[in-house]
Every structure is written in structure tokens, then in C-alpha cells.
Amino acid sequence: MLSSRPFIRLSLISLTLLPCLFMLNGCIVRDRTVVREPVEGYYDAPHHRYYHEHTWVVCEDRDPHCPPA
């Protein structure tokens, strides 16, 4: 008859290693691309607009926030 000692030993090892493996797996985080809101007054040259009060404003003639076109 086989002894149950190896089974107990294997189960104790797995009970200590598996939680460590799961905790370490949770610590690995991929780099995520975070899209941030532009800074107040940011000028977007390709679209000739600036960011003001959480919205884009298209530059008009003689607008003080925009450089001359």
C-alpha cells in the first residue's frame, strides 16, 4: 500500500506556492496608454484651435489666444 506522506507533502507545497504565485501575478501591470485632458490654453497648431474650459475653441481672426495664421 502506498503511503500518503508524499501526497501530504505535495499538497503543503502547493498550498504555500500557489498563493505566492497569484500575488506575484497581480503585481505585474502592463503599461497603459492614458489619454489626459489638454492643459488650459494649449494651442493645437495643425487644427488652428486652442483648449479653453474643457472644450476646443476654433481660432478666429485677431483672437488673443492664437498666434497669427
N, CA, C and O atoms as a Tripos MOL2 file, in Angstrom:
@<TRIPOS>MOLECULE
protein
  276   275    69     0     0
PROTEIN
NO_CHARGES

@<TRIPOS>ATOM
      1 N           0.8340   -1.1810    0.0000 N.3       1 MET1
      2 CA          0.0000    0.0000    0.0000 C.3       1 MET1
      3 C           0.8830    1.2510    0.0000 C.2       1 MET1
      4 O           1.9160    1.3080    0.6680 O.2       1 MET1
      5 N           0.4490    2.2360   -0.7600 N.am      2 LEU2
      6 CA          1.2100    3.4670   -0.8730 C.3       2 LEU2
      7 C           1.0120    4.3430    0.3560 C.2       2 LEU2
      8 O          -0.0710    4.3970    0.9380 O.2       2 LEU2
      9 N           2.0560    5.0060    0.7240 N.am      3 SER3
     10 CA          1.9850    5.9170    1.8620 C.3       3 SER3
     11 C           1.3530    7.2340    1.4130 C.2       3 SER3
     12 O           1.5260    7.6390    0.2640 O.2       3 SER3
     13 N           0.6410    7.8890    2.2830 N.am      4 SER4
     14 CA          0.0000    9.1610    1.9550 C.3       4 SER4
     15 C           0.9370   10.3410    2.2210 C.2       4 SER4
     16 O           0.5750   11.4950    1.9960 O.2       4 SER4
     17 N           2.1400   10.0380    2.6990 N.am      5 ARG5
     18 CA          3.0890   11.0860    3.0260 C.3       5 ARG5
     19 C           3.4850   11.9530    1.8120 C.2       5 ARG5
     20 O           3.5010   13.1770    1.9420 O.2       5 ARG5
     21 N           3.8010   11.3790    0.6500 N.am      6 PRO6
     22 CA          4.1340   12.2420   -0.4950 C.3       6 PRO6
     23 C           2.9720   13.1510   -0.9170 C.2       6 PRO6
     24 O           3.1840   14.2920   -1.3290 O.2       6 PRO6
     25 N           1.7700   12.6420   -0.8120 N.am      7 PHE7
     26 CA          0.5970   13.4470   -1.1700 C.3       7 PHE7
     27 C           0.4480   14.6390   -0.2280 C.2       7 PHE7
     28 O           0.1640   15.7540   -0.6660 O.2       7 PHE7
     29 N           0.6390   14.3980    1.0530 N.am      8 ILE8
     30 CA          0.5340   15.4810    2.0370 C.3       8 ILE8
     31 C           1.6280   16.5120    1.7950 C.2       8 ILE8
     32 O           1.3910   17.7170    1.8730 O.2       8 ILE8
     33 N           2.8260   16.0240    1.4990 N.am      9 ARG9
     34 CA          3.9460   16.9270    1.2460 C.3       9 ARG9
     35 C           3.6830   17.7950    0.0040 C.2       9 ARG9
     36 O           3.9210   19.0030    0.0150 O.2       9 ARG9
     37 N           3.1920   17.1630   -1.0510 N.am     10 LEU10
     38 CA          2.8850   17.8970   -2.2790 C.3      10 LEU10
     39 C           1.7730   18.9090   -2.0550 C.2      10 LEU10
     40 O           1.8400   20.0210   -2.5770 O.2      10 LEU10
     41 N           0.7680   18.5520   -1.3010 N.am     11 SER11
     42 CA         -0.3400   19.4770   -1.0480 C.3      11 SER11
     43 C           0.1230   20.6590   -0.1960 C.2      11 SER11
     44 O          -0.3270   21.7850   -0.4110 O.2      11 SER11
     45 N           1.0160   20.4180    0.7670 N.am     12 LEU12
     46 CA          1.5290   21.5230    1.5710 C.3      12 LEU12
     47 C           2.3820   22.4680    0.7310 C.2      12 LEU12
     48 O           2.3110   23.6850    0.9050 O.2      12 LEU12
     49 N           3.1710   21.9290   -0.1610 N.am     13 ILE13
     50 CA          3.9810   22.7630   -1.0440 C.3      13 ILE13
     51 C           3.0880   23.5960   -1.9540 C.2      13 ILE13
     52 O           3.3210   24.7900   -2.1420 O.2      13 ILE13
     53 N           2.0780   22.9660   -2.5080 N.am     14 SER14
     54 CA          1.1820   23.7010   -3.4120 C.3      14 SER14
     55 C           0.3870   24.7540   -2.6620 C.2      14 SER14
     56 O           0.1100   25.8230   -3.2070 O.2      14 SER14
     57 N           0.0120   24.4680   -1.4090 N.am     15 LEU15
     58 CA         -0.7390   25.4560   -0.6370 C.3      15 LEU15
     59 C           0.1130   26.6660   -0.2710 C.2      15 LEU15
     60 O          -0.4320   27.7420   -0.0250 O.2      15 LEU15
     61 N           1.4160   26.5190   -0.2300 N.am     16 THR16
     62 CA          2.2600   27.6720    0.0640 C.3      16 THR16
     63 C           2.7200   28.3840   -1.2000 C.2      16 THR16
     64 O           2.8930   29.6030   -1.1840 O.2      16 THR16
     65 N           2.9220   27.6580   -2.2910 N.am     17 LEU17
     66 CA          3.4310   28.2820   -3.5090 C.3      17 LEU17
     67 C           2.3440   28.9380   -4.3560 C.2      17 LEU17
     68 O           2.5770   29.9890   -4.9540 O.2      17 LEU17
     69 N           1.1800   28.3400   -4.4130 N.am     18 LEU18
     70 CA          0.1240   28.9040   -5.2520 C.3      18 LEU18
     71 C          -0.3140   30.3020   -4.8200 C.2      18 LEU18
     72 O          -0.4580   31.1740   -5.6770 O.2      18 LEU18
     73 N          -0.5320   30.5520   -3.5270 N.am     19 PRO19
     74 CA         -0.8850   31.9390   -3.1600 C.3      19 PRO19
     75 C           0.2150   32.9410   -3.5040 C.2      19 PRO19
     76 O          -0.0700   34.0680   -3.9110 O.2      19 PRO19
     77 N           1.4720   32.5280   -3.3390 N.am     20 CYS20
     78 CA          2.5760   33.4210   -3.7030 C.3      20 CYS20
     79 C           2.5590   33.6980   -5.2030 C.2      20 CYS20
     80 O           2.7840   34.8300   -5.6320 O.2      20 CYS20
     81 N           2.2960   32.6830   -5.9840 N.am     21 LEU21
     82 CA          2.2380   32.8470   -7.4320 C.3      21 LEU21
     83 C           1.1050   33.7910   -7.8220 C.2      21 LEU21
     84 O           1.2860   34.6450   -8.6910 O.2      21 LEU21
     85 N          -0.0540   33.6510   -7.1960 N.am     22 PHE22
     86 CA         -1.1810   34.5280   -7.5130 C.3      22 PHE22
     87 C          -0.9060   35.9700   -7.0900 C.2      22 PHE22
     88 O          -1.2770   36.9050   -7.7990 O.2      22 PHE22
     89 N          -0.2620   36.1540   -5.9440 N.am     23 MET23
     90 CA          0.0500   37.5170   -5.5030 C.3      23 MET23
     91 C           1.0730   38.1680   -6.4200 C.2      23 MET23
     92 O           0.9470   39.3500   -6.7420 O.2      23 MET23
     93 N           2.0800   37.4230   -6.8450 N.am     24 LEU24
     94 CA          3.0760   37.9810   -7.7440 C.3      24 LEU24
     95 C           2.4790   38.2920   -9.1090 C.2      24 LEU24
     96 O           2.8570   39.2730   -9.7500 O.2      24 LEU24
     97 N           1.5650   37.4700   -9.5420 N.am     25 ASN25
     98 CA          0.9130   37.6990  -10.8210 C.3      25 ASN25
     99 C           0.1020   38.9980  -10.7870 C.2      25 ASN25
    100 O           0.0110   39.6940  -11.7980 O.2      25 ASN25
    101 N          -0.4760   39.3230   -9.6510 N.am     26 GLY26
    102 CA         -1.2440   40.5560   -9.5130 C.3      26 GLY26
    103 C          -0.3800   41.7960   -9.5030 C.2      26 GLY26
    104 O          -0.8740   42.8950   -9.7570 O.2      26 GLY26
    105 N           0.8960   41.6430   -9.2160 N.am     27 CYS27
    106 CA          1.8010   42.7910   -9.1480 C.3      27 CYS27
    107 C           2.3050   43.2080  -10.5180 C.2      27 CYS27
    108 O           2.8250   44.3140  -10.6700 O.2      27 CYS27
    109 N           2.1650   42.3620  -11.5020 N.am     28 ILE28
    110 CA          2.6400   42.6860  -12.8340 C.3      28 ILE28
    111 C           1.5640   43.4930  -13.5470 C.2      28 ILE28
    112 O           0.4480   43.0140  -13.7490 O.2      28 ILE28
    113 N           1.9030   44.7040  -13.9210 N.am     29 VAL29
    114 CA          0.9460   45.6000  -14.5650 C.3      29 VAL29
    115 C           1.5390   46.0470  -15.8910 C.2      29 VAL29
    116 O           2.6980   46.4570  -15.9530 O.2      29 VAL29
    117 N           0.7600   45.9690  -16.9300 N.am     30 ARG30
    118 CA          1.2120   46.4440  -18.2350 C.3      30 ARG30
    119 C           1.1140   47.9520  -18.2950 C.2      30 ARG30
    120 O           0.3140   48.5700  -17.5930 O.2      30 ARG30
    121 N           1.9400   48.5330  -19.1430 N.am     31 ASP31
    122 CA          1.8410   49.9700  -19.3700 C.3      31 ASP31
    123 C           0.5470   50.2590  -20.1090 C.2      31 ASP31
    124 O           0.2410   49.6320  -21.1230 O.2      31 ASP31
    125 N          -0.1910   51.1950  -19.5990 N.am     32 ARG32
    126 CA         -1.4430   51.5650  -20.2470 C.3      32 ARG32
    127 C          -1.2990   52.9510  -20.8480 C.2      32 ARG32
    128 O          -0.6030   53.8120  -20.3100 O.2      32 ARG32
    129 N          -1.9530   53.1430  -21.9440 N.am     33 THR33
    130 CA         -1.9560   54.4540  -22.5630 C.3      33 THR33
    131 C          -3.0710   55.2780  -21.9130 C.2      33 THR33
    132 O          -4.2530   54.9550  -22.0330 O.2      33 THR33
    133 N          -2.6810   56.3150  -21.2440 N.am     34 VAL34
    134 CA         -3.6440   57.1580  -20.5570 C.3      34 VAL34
    135 C          -3.8030   58.4380  -21.3710 C.2      34 VAL34
    136 O          -2.8390   59.1630  -21.6170 O.2      34 VAL34
    137 N          -5.0290   58.6930  -21.7770 N.am     35 VAL35
    138 CA         -5.3090   59.9130  -22.5320 C.3      35 VAL35
    139 C          -5.6970   60.9860  -21.5310 C.2      35 VAL35
    140 O          -6.7260   60.8910  -20.8620 O.2      35 VAL35
    141 N          -4.8660   61.9950  -21.4400 N.am     36 ARG36
    142 CA         -5.1210   63.0630  -20.4770 C.3      36 ARG36
    143 C          -5.7370   64.2610  -21.1760 C.2      36 ARG36
    144 O          -5.5530   64.4760  -22.3740 O.2      36 ARG36
    145 N          -6.4610   65.0200  -20.4050 N.am     37 GLU37
    146 CA         -7.0730   66.2390  -20.9270 C.3      37 GLU37
    147 C          -5.9770   67.2620  -21.1900 C.2      37 GLU37
    148 O          -5.0560   67.3890  -20.3850 O.2      37 GLU37
    149 N          -6.0540   67.9880  -22.2900 N.am     38 PRO38
    150 CA         -5.0330   69.0110  -22.5670 C.3      38 PRO38
    151 C          -5.0310   70.1030  -21.4930 C.2      38 PRO38
    152 O          -6.0220   70.3090  -20.7920 O.2      38 PRO38
    153 N          -3.9320   70.7730  -21.3870 N.am     39 VAL39
    154 CA         -3.7820   71.8650  -20.4220 C.3      39 VAL39
    155 C          -4.5400   73.0900  -20.9240 C.2      39 VAL39
    156 O          -4.6170   73.3430  -22.1260 O.2      39 VAL39
    157 N          -5.0870   73.8280  -19.9940 N.am     40 GLU40
    158 CA         -5.8090   75.0600  -20.3250 C.3      40 GLU40
    159 C          -4.9190   75.9890  -21.1460 C.2      40 GLU40
    160 O          -3.7910   76.2770  -20.7470 O.2      40 GLU40
    161 N          -5.4120   76.4560  -22.2830 N.am     41 GLY41
    162 CA         -4.6670   77.3580  -23.1450 C.3      41 GLY41
    163 C          -3.7710   76.6620  -24.1520 C.2      41 GLY41
    164 O          -3.0560   77.3330  -24.8970 O.2      41 GLY41
    165 N          -3.7890   75.3340  -24.1970 N.am     42 TYR42
    166 CA         -2.9520   74.5980  -25.1530 C.3      42 TYR42
    167 C          -3.3790   74.9240  -26.5780 C.2      42 TYR42
    168 O          -4.5640   74.8620  -26.9060 O.2      42 TYR42
    169 N          -2.4100   75.2730  -27.4270 N.am     43 TYR43
    170 CA         -2.7020   75.6210  -28.8220 C.3      43 TYR43
    171 C          -2.3990   74.4220  -29.7100 C.2      43 TYR43
    172 O          -1.2840   73.9000  -29.6920 O.2      43 TYR43
    173 N          -3.3770   73.9880  -30.4810 N.am     44 ASP44
    174 CA         -3.2410   72.8710  -31.4150 C.3      44 ASP44
    175 C          -3.0000   73.4530  -32.8050 C.2      44 ASP44
    176 O          -3.9400   73.8200  -33.5100 O.2      44 ASP44
    177 N          -1.7240   73.5310  -33.1890 N.am     45 ALA45
    178 CA         -1.3490   74.2010  -34.4390 C.3      45 ALA45
    179 C          -1.9240   73.5460  -35.6880 C.2      45 ALA45
    180 O          -2.4140   74.2690  -36.5560 O.2      45 ALA45
    181 N          -1.8950   72.2070  -35.8360 N.am     46 PRO46
    182 CA         -2.4270   71.6330  -37.0800 C.3      46 PRO46
    183 C          -3.9140   71.9280  -37.3110 C.2      46 PRO46
    184 O          -4.3620   72.0150  -38.4540 O.2      46 PRO46
    185 N          -4.6750   72.0820  -36.2200 N.am     47 HIS47
    186 CA         -6.1080   72.3320  -36.3690 C.3      47 HIS47
    187 C          -6.4710   73.7930  -36.1170 C.2      47 HIS47
    188 O          -7.6380   74.1700  -36.2180 O.2      47 HIS47
    189 N          -5.4590   74.6270  -35.7850 N.am     48 HIS48
    190 CA         -5.6490   76.0580  -35.5360 C.3      48 HIS48
    191 C          -6.7950   76.2790  -34.5390 C.2      48 HIS48
    192 O          -7.8000   76.9220  -34.8410 O.2      48 HIS48
    193 N          -6.5970   75.7130  -33.3280 N.am     49 ARG49
    194 CA         -7.5850   75.8450  -32.2540 C.3      49 ARG49
    195 C          -6.8460   75.8210  -30.9220 C.2      49 ARG49
    196 O          -5.6790   75.4320  -30.8610 O.2      49 ARG49
    197 N          -7.5240   76.2340  -29.8590 N.am     50 TYR50
    198 CA         -6.9350   76.1880  -28.5210 C.3      50 TYR50
    199 C          -7.9470   75.5850  -27.5470 C.2      50 TYR50
    200 O          -9.1480   75.5500  -27.8130 O.2      50 TYR50
    201 N          -7.4240   75.1100  -26.4040 N.am     51 TYR51
    202 CA         -8.2510   74.4380  -25.4050 C.3      51 TYR51
    203 C          -8.6010   75.4240  -24.2990 C.2      51 TYR51
    204 O          -7.7170   76.0080  -23.6720 O.2      51 TYR51
    205 N          -9.9060   75.6060  -24.0620 N.am     52 HIS52
    206 CA        -10.3630   76.5700  -23.0570 C.3      52 HIS52
    207 C         -11.6180   76.0370  -22.3800 C.2      52 HIS52
    208 O         -12.6040   75.7120  -23.0410 O.2      52 HIS52
    209 N         -11.5680   75.9500  -21.0420 N.am     53 GLU53
    210 CA        -12.6950   75.4990  -20.2210 C.3      53 GLU53
    211 C         -13.2680   74.1670  -20.7130 C.2      53 GLU53
    212 O         -14.4630   74.0600  -20.9890 O.2      53 GLU53
    213 N         -12.4040   73.1560  -20.8190 N.am     54 HIS54
    214 CA        -12.7570   71.7750  -21.1490 C.3      54 HIS54
    215 C         -13.3660   71.5990  -22.5390 C.2      54 HIS54
    216 O         -14.1310   70.6620  -22.7650 O.2      54 HIS54
    217 N         -13.0370   72.4760  -23.4540 N.am     55 THR55
    218 CA        -13.5260   72.3260  -24.8260 C.3      55 THR55
    219 C         -12.5410   72.9870  -25.7920 C.2      55 THR55
    220 O         -11.7660   73.8630  -25.4080 O.2      55 THR55
    221 N         -12.5850   72.5570  -27.0310 N.am     56 TRP56
    222 CA        -11.7360   73.1440  -28.0710 C.3      56 TRP56
    223 C         -12.4490   74.3560  -28.6660 C.2      56 TRP56
    224 O         -13.6500   74.3130  -28.9320 O.2      56 TRP56
    225 N         -11.6950   75.4370  -28.8710 N.am     57 VAL57
    226 CA        -12.2270   76.6590  -29.4530 C.3      57 VAL57
    227 C         -11.4440   76.9300  -30.7320 C.2      57 VAL57
    228 O         -10.2150   76.9940  -30.7140 O.2      57 VAL57
    229 N         -12.1570   77.0880  -31.8360 N.am     58 VAL58
    230 CA        -11.5170   77.3680  -33.1180 C.3      58 VAL58
    231 C         -11.0600   78.8150  -33.1210 C.2      58 VAL58
    232 O         -11.8070   79.7090  -32.7240 O.2      58 VAL58
    233 N          -9.8310   79.0470  -33.5680 N.am     59 CYS59
    234 CA         -9.2640   80.3970  -33.6020 C.3      59 CYS59
    235 C          -9.9500   81.2380  -34.6800 C.2      59 CYS59
    236 O         -10.1190   80.8060  -35.8200 O.2      59 CYS59
    237 N         -10.3300   82.4280  -34.2890 N.am     60 GLU60
    238 CA        -10.9260   83.3930  -35.2160 C.3      60 GLU60
    239 C          -9.8830   84.4650  -35.5340 C.2      60 GLU60
    240 O          -8.7890   84.4540  -34.9700 O.2      60 GLU60
    241 N         -10.2140   85.3750  -36.4230 N.am     61 ASP61
    242 CA         -9.3120   86.4870  -36.7380 C.3      61 ASP61
    243 C          -9.1010   87.3480  -35.4990 C.2      61 ASP61
    244 O         -10.0470   87.6400  -34.7670 O.2      61 ASP61
    245 N          -7.8740   87.7470  -35.2720 N.am     62 ARG62
    246 CA         -7.4910   88.6120  -34.1560 C.3      62 ARG62
    247 C          -7.8600   88.0290  -32.7900 C.2      62 ARG62
    248 O          -8.1820   88.7760  -31.8660 O.2      62 ARG62
    249 N          -7.8170   86.7410  -32.6600 N.am     63 ASP63
    250 CA         -8.0910   86.1050  -31.3720 C.3      63 ASP63
    251 C          -6.8270   86.2310  -30.5100 C.2      63 ASP63
    252 O          -5.7480   85.8390  -30.9550 O.2      63 ASP63
    253 N          -6.9360   86.7670  -29.2910 N.am     64 PRO64
    254 CA         -5.7260   86.9760  -28.4730 C.3      64 PRO64
    255 C          -5.0520   85.6720  -28.0150 C.2      64 PRO64
    256 O          -3.8750   85.6860  -27.6550 O.2      64 PRO64
    257 N          -5.7740   84.5600  -28.0240 N.am     65 HIS65
    258 CA         -5.2130   83.2880  -27.5730 C.3      65 HIS65
    259 C          -4.4250   82.5660  -28.6820 C.2      65 HIS65
    260 O          -3.7010   81.6110  -28.4000 O.2      65 HIS65
    261 N          -4.5620   83.0130  -29.9230 N.am     66 CYS66
    262 CA         -3.9540   82.3030  -31.0400 C.3      66 CYS66
    263 C          -2.8910   83.1560  -31.7190 C.2      66 CYS66
    264 O          -3.0260   84.3770  -31.8020 O.2      66 CYS66
    265 N          -1.8400   82.5150  -32.2030 N.am     67 PRO67
    266 CA         -0.8560   83.2620  -32.9960 C.3      67 PRO67
    267 C          -1.4440   83.5970  -34.3720 C.2      67 PRO67
    268 O          -2.3980   82.9560  -34.8130 O.2      67 PRO67
    269 N          -0.8830   84.5880  -35.0370 N.am     68 PRO68
    270 CA         -1.4080   84.9430  -36.3660 C.3      68 PRO68
    271 C          -1.2610   83.7660  -37.3430 C.2      68 PRO68
    272 O          -0.2550   83.0560  -37.3370 O.2      68 PRO68
    273 N          -2.2610   83.5870  -38.1580 N.am     69 ALA69
    274 CA         -2.2660   82.4440  -39.0850 C.3      69 ALA69
    275 C          -1.3410   82.6450  -40.2560 C.2      69 ALA69
    276 O          -1.2380   81.7720  -41.1180 O.2      69 ALA69
@<TRIPOS>BOND
     1     1     2 1
     2     2     3 1
     3     3     4 2
     4     3     5 am
     5     5     6 1
     6     6     7 1
     7     7     8 2
     8     7     9 am
     9     9    10 1
    10    10    11 1
    11    11    12 2
    12    11    13 am
    13    13    14 1
    14    14    15 1
    15    15    16 2
    16    15    17 am
    17    17    18 1
    18    18    19 1
    19    19    20 2
    20    19    21 am
    21    21    22 1
    22    22    23 1
    23    23    24 2
    24    23    25 am
    25    25    26 1
    26    26    27 1
    27    27    28 2
    28    27    29 am
    29    29    30 1
    30    30    31 1
    31    31    32 2
    32    31    33 am
    33    33    34 1
    34    34    35 1
    35    35    36 2
    36    35    37 am
    37    37    38 1
    38    38    39 1
    39    39    40 2
    40    39    41 am
    41    41    42 1
    42    42    43 1
    43    43    44 2
    44    43    45 am
    45    45    46 1
    46    46    47 1
    47    47    48 2
    48    47    49 am
    49    49    50 1
    50    50    51 1
    51    51    52 2
    52    51    53 am
    53    53    54 1
    54    54    55 1
    55    55    56 2
    56    55    57 am
    57    57    58 1
    58    58    59 1
    59    59    60 2
    60    59    61 am
    61    61    62 1
    62    62    63 1
    63    63    64 2
    64    63    65 am
    65    65    66 1
    66    66    67 1
    67    67    68 2
    68    67    69 am
    69    69    70 1
    70    70    71 1
    71    71    72 2
    72    71    73 am
    73    73    74 1
    74    74    75 1
    75    75    76 2
    76    75    77 am
    77    77    78 1
    78    78    79 1
    79    79    80 2
    80    79    81 am
    81    81    82 1
    82    82    83 1
    83    83    84 2
    84    83    85 am
    85    85    86 1
    86    86    87 1
    87    87    88 2
    88    87    89 am
    89    89    90 1
    90    90    91 1
    91    91    92 2
    92    91    93 am
    93    93    94 1
    94    94    95 1
    95    95    96 2
    96    95    97 am
    97    97    98 1
    98    98    99 1
    99    99   100 2
   100    99   101 am
   101   101   102 1
   102   102   103 1
   103   103   104 2
   104   103   105 am
   105   105   106 1
   106   106   107 1
   107   107   108 2
   108   107   109 am
   109   109   110 1
   110   110   111 1
   111   111   112 2
   112   111   113 am
   113   113   114 1
   114   114   115 1
   115   115   116 2
   116   115   117 am
   117   117   118 1
   118   118   119 1
   119   119   120 2
   120   119   121 am
   121   121   122 1
   122   122   123 1
   123   123   124 2
   124   123   125 am
   125   125   126 1
   126   126   127 1
   127   127   128 2
   128   127   129 am
   129   129   130 1
   130   130   131 1
   131   131   132 2
   132   131   133 am
   133   133   134 1
   134   134   135 1
   135   135   136 2
   136   135   137 am
   137   137   138 1
   138   138   139 1
   139   139   140 2
   140   139   141 am
   141   141   142 1
   142   142   143 1
   143   143   144 2
   144   143   145 am
   145   145   146 1
   146   146   147 1
   147   147   148 2
   148   147   149 am
   149   149   150 1
   150   150   151 1
   151   151   152 2
   152   151   153 am
   153   153   154 1
   154   154   155 1
   155   155   156 2
   156   155   157 am
   157   157   158 1
   158   158   159 1
   159   159   160 2
   160   159   161 am
   161   161   162 1
   162   162   163 1
   163   163   164 2
   164   163   165 am
   165   165   166 1
   166   166   167 1
   167   167   168 2
   168   167   169 am
   169   169   170 1
   170   170   171 1
   171   171   172 2
   172   171   173 am
   173   173   174 1
   174   174   175 1
   175   175   176 2
   176   175   177 am
   177   177   178 1
   178   178   179 1
   179   179   180 2
   180   179   181 am
   181   181   182 1
   182   182   183 1
   183   183   184 2
   184   183   185 am
   185   185   186 1
   186   186   187 1
   187   187   188 2
   188   187   189 am
   189   189   190 1
   190   190   191 1
   191   191   192 2
   192   191   193 am
   193   193   194 1
   194   194   195 1
   195   195   196 2
   196   195   197 am
   197   197   198 1
   198   198   199 1
   199   199   200 2
   200   199   201 am
   201   201   202 1
   202   202   203 1
   203   203   204 2
   204   203   205 am
   205   205   206 1
   206   206   207 1
   207   207   208 2
   208   207   209 am
   209   209   210 1
   210   210   211 1
   211   211   212 2
   212   211   213 am
   213   213   214 1
   214   214   215 1
   215   215   216 2
   216   215   217 am
   217   217   218 1
   218   218   219 1
   219   219   220 2
   220   219   221 am
   221   221   222 1
   222   222   223 1
   223   223   224 2
   224   223   225 am
   225   225   226 1
   226   226   227 1
   227   227   228 2
   228   227   229 am
   229   229   230 1
   230   230   231 1
   231   231   232 2
   232   231   233 am
   233   233   234 1
   234   234   235 1
   235   235   236 2
   236   235   237 am
   237   237   238 1
   238   238   239 1
   239   239   240 2
   240   239   241 am
   241   241   242 1
   242   242   243 1
   243   243   244 2
   244   243   245 am
   245   245   246 1
   246   246   247 1
   247   247   248 2
   248   247   249 am
   249   249   250 1
   250   250   251 1
   251   251   252 2
   252   251   253 am
   253   253   254 1
   254   254   255 1
   255   255   256 2
   256   255   257 am
   257   257   258 1
   258   258   259 1
   259   259   260 2
   260   259   261 am
   261   261   262 1
   262   262   263 1
   263   263   264 2
   264   263   265 am
   265   265   266 1
   266   266   267 1
   267   267   268 2
   268   267   269 am
   269   269   270 1
   270   270   271 1
   271   271   272 2
   272   271   273 am
   273   273   274 1
   274   274   275 1
   275   275   276 2
@<TRIPOS>SUBSTRUCTURE
     1 MET1         2 RESIDUE 1 A MET
     2 LEU2         6 RESIDUE 1 A LEU
     3 SER3        10 RESIDUE 1 A SER
     4 SER4        14 RESIDUE 1 A SER
     5 ARG5        18 RESIDUE 1 A ARG
     6 PRO6        22 RESIDUE 1 A PRO
     7 PHE7        26 RESIDUE 1 A PHE
     8 ILE8        30 RESIDUE 1 A ILE
     9 ARG9        34 RESIDUE 1 A ARG
    10 LEU10       38 RESIDUE 1 A LEU
    11 SER11       42 RESIDUE 1 A SER
    12 LEU12       46 RESIDUE 1 A LEU
    13 ILE13       50 RESIDUE 1 A ILE
    14 SER14       54 RESIDUE 1 A SER
    15 LEU15       58 RESIDUE 1 A LEU
    16 THR16       62 RESIDUE 1 A THR
    17 LEU17       66 RESIDUE 1 A LEU
    18 LEU18       70 RESIDUE 1 A LEU
    19 PRO19       74 RESIDUE 1 A PRO
    20 CYS20       78 RESIDUE 1 A CYS
    21 LEU21       82 RESIDUE 1 A LEU
    22 PHE22       86 RESIDUE 1 A PHE
    23 MET23       90 RESIDUE 1 A MET
    24 LEU24       94 RESIDUE 1 A LEU
    25 ASN25       98 RESIDUE 1 A ASN
    26 GLY26      102 RESIDUE 1 A GLY
    27 CYS27      106 RESIDUE 1 A CYS
    28 ILE28      110 RESIDUE 1 A ILE
    29 VAL29      114 RESIDUE 1 A VAL
    30 ARG30      118 RESIDUE 1 A ARG
    31 ASP31      122 RESIDUE 1 A ASP
    32 ARG32      126 RESIDUE 1 A ARG
    33 THR33      130 RESIDUE 1 A THR
    34 VAL34      134 RESIDUE 1 A VAL
    35 VAL35      138 RESIDUE 1 A VAL
    36 ARG36      142 RESIDUE 1 A ARG
    37 GLU37      146 RESIDUE 1 A GLU
    38 PRO38      150 RESIDUE 1 A PRO
    39 VAL39      154 RESIDUE 1 A VAL
    40 GLU40      158 RESIDUE 1 A GLU
    41 GLY41      162 RESIDUE 1 A GLY
    42 TYR42      166 RESIDUE 1 A TYR
    43 TYR43      170 RESIDUE 1 A TYR
    44 ASP44      174 RESIDUE 1 A ASP
    45 ALA45      178 RESIDUE 1 A ALA
    46 PRO46      182 RESIDUE 1 A PRO
    47 HIS47      186 RESIDUE 1 A HIS
    48 HIS48      190 RESIDUE 1 A HIS
    49 ARG49      194 RESIDUE 1 A ARG
    50 TYR50      198 RESIDUE 1 A TYR
    51 TYR51      202 RESIDUE 1 A TYR
    52 HIS52      206 RESIDUE 1 A HIS
    53 GLU53      210 RESIDUE 1 A GLU
    54 HIS54      214 RESIDUE 1 A HIS
    55 THR55      218 RESIDUE 1 A THR
    56 TRP56      222 RESIDUE 1 A TRP
    57 VAL57      226 RESIDUE 1 A VAL
    58 VAL58      230 RESIDUE 1 A VAL
    59 CYS59      234 RESIDUE 1 A CYS
    60 GLU60      238 RESIDUE 1 A GLU
    61 ASP61      242 RESIDUE 1 A ASP
    62 ARG62      246 RESIDUE 1 A ARG
    63 ASP63      250 RESIDUE 1 A ASP
    64 PRO64      254 RESIDUE 1 A PRO
    65 HIS65      258 RESIDUE 1 A HIS
    66 CYS66      262 RESIDUE 1 A CYS
    67 PRO67      266 RESIDUE 1 A PRO
    68 PRO68      270 RESIDUE 1 A PRO
    69 ALA69      274 RESIDUE 1 A ALA
